[in-house]
């Protein structure tokens, strides 16, 4: 282990930021809007999601802009990662594109990252133009509502089909402070729209990543650190409360069989009063658990297993000449399964 990598002052810096986030999270609960930033919690990268999304302590590819911007500092080649996913039986489309550009020269390694992600739900029926049941549409008592025994007629042309679109751009930078220790930050403009309505907001993330020579790494990602306000053109405002992601990973190579093993666990902590919609909760705080493993053989084939919030995940990859094609399967206890495909290209 490199001397000083896990020394006391850096642990205090990371844990101090976490304590501050917890305080901000509880303080902002009264102003927070439950699930306001849910599309930002879906996760990116088929590789990461095949491991259950336990990636905050790994963050070693272009998806680091999302999982933990501090990981950008350890990426030494330009990397592109496009992804497409069809979630819950194709109801929700989720796409993202990420790019990392390492900085050359200088005493400390660093890199810039940019990621654009979009979630869309199409063909949502908008029935606001359908009239109430009255004498024109019903042979009833004309009281303006549907009563038992009345027959309702309506014009299907009055149903409009809408699209919900939610977009975020991650502008990230990661820098190595000393060997094995990096910090990173992200600024992210956010836009959401449905029918003729839209909103805009601006958030910020902060990440820490510590790696040792014995294969252990620890990651902390503090998302929407200051609370992110989304302002709708209707005058309504939503607030995305701060949340924290804490992870530990271990990796080891087995040269005799040309195999590399990666294990990771992670806890996601939120402060928006999700109560029984999470695995663990107390008051406004809640926590979900993630875990995953990846086994890579000769940089040609990788297999993954994981669990995300109690749901089974799995994945596989094929690699050749700096390119990886990744696939992930995400099960769900109540909804249809999801499938993800992404590509990692290094050049």
C-alpha positions in Angstrom: 0.0 0.0 0.0 1.4 3.4 -0.9 2.3 5.4 2.2 -0.2 8.1 3.0 -2.9 7.0 0.6 -5.4 6.3 3.4 -3.9 8.6 6.0 -6.1 10.3 8.6 -6.4 13.8 7.0 -7.9 12.4 3.8 -10.3 10.1 5.6 -11.4 13.2 7.7 -11.9 15.2 4.5 -14.1 12.6 2.9 -16.1 11.7 6.0 -16.4 15.4 6.8 -18.1 16.0 3.5 -20.4 13.0 4.0 -21.5 14.4 7.5 -22.2 17.8 5.9 -24.2 16.1 3.2 -26.3 14.2 5.8 -27.0 17.5 7.6 -28.0 19.2 4.4 -30.1 16.2 3.4 -32.1 16.2 6.6 -32.4 20.0 6.6 -33.7 20.1 3.0 -36.2 17.3 3.5 -39.1 19.7 4.1 -38.3 21.4 0.8 -37.5 18.3 -1.2 -39.7 16.7 -3.8 -39.9 13.0 -3.7 -38.6 11.4 -7.0 -38.0 14.7 -8.6 -34.6 13.5 -9.9 -35.5 9.8 -10.3 -34.3 9.7 -13.9 -30.8 10.5 -12.6 -30.9 7.4 -10.4 -31.5 4.9 -13.2 -27.7 4.3 -13.6 -25.6 4.2 -16.8 -23.3 1.7 -18.5 -24.2 -1.9 -19.2 -21.0 -3.0 -17.5 -21.8 -1.2 -14.3 -25.4 -2.2 -14.3 -24.5 -5.9 -14.8 -22.6 -5.6 -11.5 -25.8 -4.2 -9.8 -24.7 -0.6 -10.2 -22.0 -1.1 -7.5 -19.6 1.2 -9.3 -18.8 4.2 -7.2 -15.5 2.6 -6.0 -14.6 1.3 -9.5 -15.4 4.3 -11.9 -12.6 3.3 -14.3 -14.3 4.0 -17.6 -16.2 6.9 -19.3 -19.2 6.3 -17.1 -17.2 7.8 -14.2 -18.7 11.1 -15.0 -21.9 9.7 -13.7 -20.8 7.3 -10.9 -17.9 9.2 -9.4 -16.1 12.0 -11.2 -12.9 11.4 -9.2 -12.4 8.2 -11.2 -11.7 10.3 -14.3 -8.3 11.1 -13.0 -7.2 7.5 -13.3 -8.2 7.1 -17.0 -5.2 7.4 -19.2 -6.7 7.1 -22.7 -9.5 8.9 -24.5 -12.6 6.9 -24.0 -16.1 6.9 -25.6 -19.1 5.1 -24.2 -22.5 5.1 -26.0 -25.4 3.1 -24.4 -29.0 2.2 -25.2 -31.5 0.5 -22.9 -35.1 -0.5 -23.0 -36.5 -0.7 -19.5 -39.5 -2.5 -18.1 -40.5 -4.2 -21.3 -39.6 -1.3 -23.6 -41.9 1.2 -21.9 -39.0 3.5 -20.8 -36.1 4.3 -23.2 -32.8 5.4 -21.7 -29.8 6.5 -23.7 -26.5 8.1 -22.9 -23.2 9.1 -24.5 -20.0 9.7 -22.5 -16.5 10.9 -23.5 -13.3 11.2 -21.4 -10.3 13.3 -22.4 -7.2 12.9 -20.2 -4.9 15.8 -19.7 -1.2 15.2 -20.6 1.7 16.7 -18.7 1.6 18.2 -15.2 2.6 16.8 -11.9 -0.8 15.2 -11.2 -3.0 13.2 -13.6 -6.4 14.7 -14.5 -9.1 14.3 -17.1 -12.3 16.0 -18.3 -15.5 14.1 -18.9 -18.8 14.9 -20.5 -21.9 12.8 -20.6 -25.4 13.4 -22.0 -28.2 11.1 -20.8 -31.9 11.1 -21.8 -34.9 9.2 -20.5 -38.1 9.2 -22.6 -41.5 7.7 -22.2 -43.6 7.9 -25.3 -47.3 7.5 -26.1 -48.7 8.8 -22.8 -52.4 9.4 -23.3 -53.5 13.0 -22.5 -57.2 13.0 -21.8 -57.5 16.6 -20.6 -59.6 17.6 -23.7 -62.2 14.9 -23.0 -65.4 16.6 -21.6 -67.2 15.6 -18.4 -70.1 13.3 -18.8 -73.1 15.6 -19.6 -76.2 15.7 -21.7 -74.2 15.8 -24.9 -72.2 12.7 -24.1 -74.4 10.8 -21.7 -78.0 9.9 -21.6 -77.9 10.5 -17.9 -79.0 13.0 -15.2 -76.7 15.8 -16.5 -75.0 16.3 -13.2 -71.6 16.6 -14.9 -70.2 13.3 -13.7 -70.4 9.7 -14.5 -73.0 7.8 -12.4 -73.7 4.0 -12.3 -75.9 3.0 -15.2 -75.0 6.0 -17.4 -73.4 5.3 -20.8 -70.4 7.4 -21.7 -69.5 8.3 -25.3 -66.4 10.2 -26.2 -64.4 11.2 -29.3 -61.1 9.3 -29.5 -59.6 12.2 -31.6 -59.7 14.2 -28.4 -57.0 12.0 -26.8 -53.5 13.4 -27.4 -50.4 11.2 -27.2 -47.6 12.9 -25.3 -43.9 12.2 -24.6 -42.1 12.7 -21.4 -38.5 13.7 -21.9 -35.8 14.2 -19.3 -32.3 15.2 -20.2 -29.1 15.9 -18.1 -25.6 16.9 -19.2 -22.7 16.0 -16.9 -19.7 18.3 -17.2 -17.0 16.7 -15.1 -13.4 17.0 -14.0 -11.2 14.6 -12.0 -7.7 15.3 -10.6 -5.2 13.1 -8.7 -4.1 14.9 -5.5 -1.5 12.3 -4.7 -0.7 8.8 -5.8 -3.9 6.7 -5.3 -6.1 9.6 -4.2 -8.3 11.7 -6.5 -11.2 14.2 -6.2 -13.7 15.2 -8.9 -16.6 17.4 -9.5 -19.6 17.7 -11.9 -21.8 20.5 -13.0 -25.1 19.3 -14.6 -27.8 21.3 -16.3 -31.1 19.4 -16.3 -34.2 19.8 -18.5 -37.5 18.0 -18.2 -40.6 18.4 -20.4 -44.0 16.9 -20.8 -46.5 18.0 -23.4 -46.3 21.9 -23.5 -44.6 22.1 -20.1 -40.9 22.2 -19.2 -38.5 22.9 -16.4 -34.8 23.7 -16.0 -32.4 23.2 -13.2 -28.6 23.1 -12.4 -27.0 20.6 -10.0 -23.5 19.8 -8.7 -21.8 16.5 -7.7 -18.6 15.8 -5.7 -16.6 12.6 -5.7 -13.6 11.1 -3.9 -11.8 7.9 -4.9 -8.9 6.2 -3.0 -7.0 3.3 -4.4 -4.3 1.2 -2.8 -1.7 -1.1 -4.3 -3.3 -4.2 -2.7 -6.3 -3.8 -4.9 -8.7 -2.2 -2.4 -10.5 1.1 -3.4 -13.0 3.3 -1.6 -15.3 5.7 -3.3 -17.7 8.4 -2.1 -20.0 10.3 -4.4 -22.1 13.1 -3.2 -24.8 14.0 -5.8 -26.8 17.1 -5.9 -24.7 18.3 -3.1 -26.4 21.7 -2.6 -29.9 20.6 -3.5 -31.0 21.0 -7.1 -34.0 23.3 -7.9 -36.1 22.5 -11.0 -38.2 25.5 -12.1 -41.2 24.8 -14.2 -42.6 27.3 -16.6 -45.9 26.9 -14.7 -44.3 28.6 -11.7 -44.0 25.3 -9.8 -40.6 24.4 -8.3 -39.2 20.9 -7.4 -36.1 20.2 -5.4 -33.8 17.2 -5.8 -32.4 16.5 -2.3 -28.8 15.6 -1.8 -27.8 11.9 -1.8 -24.7 9.9 -1.0 -23.2 6.8 -2.5 -20.5 4.9 -0.6 -18.7 2.0 -2.1 -15.8 -0.4 -1.6 -14.2 -2.5 -4.3 -11.5 -5.2 -4.5 -9.7 -6.5 -7.6 -7.1 -9.1 -8.1 -5.4 -10.6 -11.1 -4.6 -14.3 -11.5 -1.7 -14.4 -14.0 -1.6 -18.2 -14.3 -5.1 -18.4 -15.7 -5.1 -14.9 -17.3 -8.1 -13.9 -15.3 -9.0 -10.7 -13.4 -11.6 -10.6 -10.6 -13.4 -7.5 -9.4 -15.8 -7.4 -6.4 -17.8 -4.4 -5.3 -20.4 -3.3 -2.8 -22.2 0.0 -2.4 -24.8 1.8 -0.3 -27.0 4.5 -1.7 -28.4 7.0 0.9 -31.2 9.4 0.2 -33.1 12.0 2.2 -36.5 12.4 0.5 -38.7 10.3 2.7 -39.0 7.2 0.5 -40.0 5.1 3.5 -41.1 1.6 2.4 -40.0 2.1 -1.3 -36.5 1.3 -0.2 -34.7 -1.6 1.6 -33.9 0.4 4.7 -35.4 3.6 6.1 -35.6 5.7 9.2 -37.4 9.0 9.1 -36.5 11.0 6.0 -33.4 8.9 5.4 -33.4 5.7 3.3 -30.7 3.3 2.0 -30.4 0.7 -0.7 -27.7 -1.9 -1.2 -25.9 -2.9 -4.3 -23.2 -5.6 -4.9 -21.6 -7.1 -7.9 -18.7 -9.1 -9.4 -16.9 -9.2 -12.7 -14.6 -11.9 -14.0 -12.5 -11.1 -17.0 -10.5 -13.6 -19.1 -7.6 -12.5 -21.3 -9.2 -9.1 -22.0 -11.6 -10.9 -24.4 -14.5 -12.1 -22.3 -16.1 -10.8 -19.1 -19.0 -12.2 -17.1 -20.9 -10.3 -14.3 -23.4 -11.0 -11.6 -25.0 -8.6 -9.1 -27.9 -7.4 -7.0 -29.5 -3.9 -7.2 -31.9 -3.0 -4.5 -32.8 -6.6 -4.1 -33.2 -7.3 -7.8 -31.0 -9.7 -9.8 -28.6 -8.4 -12.4 -26.2 -10.1 -14.8 -24.1 -9.2 -17.8 -21.4 -10.2 -20.3 -18.9 -8.5 -22.5 -16.8 -9.2 -25.6 -13.5 -7.3 -26.1 -11.2 -6.9 -29.1 -8.5 -4.3 -30.0 -9.6 -1.7 -27.5 -13.3 -2.1 -28.0 -15.8 -3.8 -25.6 -19.4 -4.6 -26.3 -21.3 -4.9 -23.0 -24.7 -6.3 -22.3 -26.7 -6.3 -19.0 -29.9 -7.9 -17.8 -31.8 -6.3 -15.0 -34.6 -8.2 -13.3 -37.4 -6.6 -11.3 -39.7 -8.0 -8.7 -42.8 -6.3 -10.0 -42.1 -4.9 -13.5 -40.8 -6.4 -16.7 -37.1 -7.0 -17.1 -34.7 -4.4 -18.6 -31.9 -4.9 -21.2 -28.9 -2.7 -21.8 -26.3 -2.6 -24.5 -23.2 -0.3 -24.4 -19.9 0.0 -26.2 -16.5 1.1 -24.7 -13.9 2.4 -27.1 -10.4 3.4 -26.1 -8.1 5.3 -28.4 
